């Protein structure tokens, strides 16, 4: 059997006025269910996006991290050259920018889940950074 598509304009107010109250109530419940399902799907999708961003965009690349710790150690031993001090300052600034981004993402995630950030970080197993 061949299918055909028909386009028409509907006046929802006219249609709704023709429904009995019980039909309107059933329709309202169905719409409410669809809204709830879409919001839940959108919420879960956004949570997944934010977690992915957290894992991919809020961590120094491995080479930068190694250099960071190497330079920190040199600074502790008072063996840091001026050029290395500049590199370290740049890495610290890069890490601070990532930390801010991380906090924003965690804040949005906590809002989506309707929990405090401290509870979210505990759920995700995120520990406060060690001071360097």
N, C-alpha and C positions, 0 to 999 in steps of 0.2 A: 504494500500500500504506500502510495506517495504521500509525503507530508508537505503541507503548505504552511507558510507563516503569515499570520494576519496581524497587522498593527492597528491598534485602536486607541483612542484617548478615553480615559475613564475619569469621571468626576467622583472622587472618593467621598465627598460630602453627600452627594446624592445617594450613592450606594449605601453609605453608613446610615443615612436617615431611613432607609427602607428595611434595615435589619431590626429584628426584635431585640429587646434588652438582653435576653439570654444569649442570643447569637453575638451581640456586640461584646458581651463579657467574655465569651469563649474566644472571640477574635482578639480581644485585648490580651488575654492570657497567652495566646499563641504568639502574638507580637512580642510580648514581654520575654517569653522564652527565647525567641530568636535574637533579641537584643542581648540578653544575658550570655547566650552562646557565642555571639560575635565578640562581645567584650572580653570574654574569657580567652578566646582564641587570640585576639589582638594582644591581650596582656601577656599570654604565654610566649607569643612571637617576640614581643618587645623584650621580655626577660631574657630569652635566648640570644637576641641581638646584643643586649648589654653585657651578658656573660662572655660572649665571644669577643666583644671589644675589650673587656677587662683582661682577658687572657692574651690577646694579640697586640693591643695598642698601648698597654700601660706597663710594659716591662722593658727595661733597657735591653738592647740586643746583647747577646752573649759576649761578644768581643768588647763592647763598651763596658759591660759589667766587670769583666776580668781586668781591664785597664783601670777602671775605677778603684777596685780593691788594691791593685798593685800600687797606684799612686797614693792611696790612703796610707798604705804601709810605709811608703817612702817618706810621706809627710810625718808620720809618727817617729820615724828614725832621723828626721831632720836632714834628709838627703834629696829633697825635691828641688829641681832646677826651676828657673823662672818660666821656661817653656812648659814644663810639666805642671807647674802651678796653674798656668792658663788652661791647660787641658783639663785639669781637675775641676777648675771653676766652671768650665763649659759642661762637663759631665754632671756636676752637681746641679747646674741650672736645668739641664735636660731631665734629670731625675725628678727635680722639683715640679717641672711642668707635667710630667707623667703622673706624679703623685696627686696634683690638683685634678687632673683628668680622672684619675682613679676615684677620688673622693666624689666628684660629680656623678660618675656612673653608679657608685655605691649608693649615693643619695637617691638617685632615681629608682634604683632597684628596691631600696628600702621602702620608698613611697608606693611602688607597685604592689609590694607584698604587705604594705601597711604595718611595718615593724620598724623598730629603731635600728639605726646603722650598726650599733654594737651587737645587736642580736643577729643581724645579717652577716656581719663579719665572722661571728662565732659559727653560724651555720655553714659558711663557706670555708671555714678553717683558715681565715686570714689573720695573721698575727701582726701586731704593731712592728714597724721597722726598728732594727737595732740602730742605735746611734753610732756614728762613725767619727 
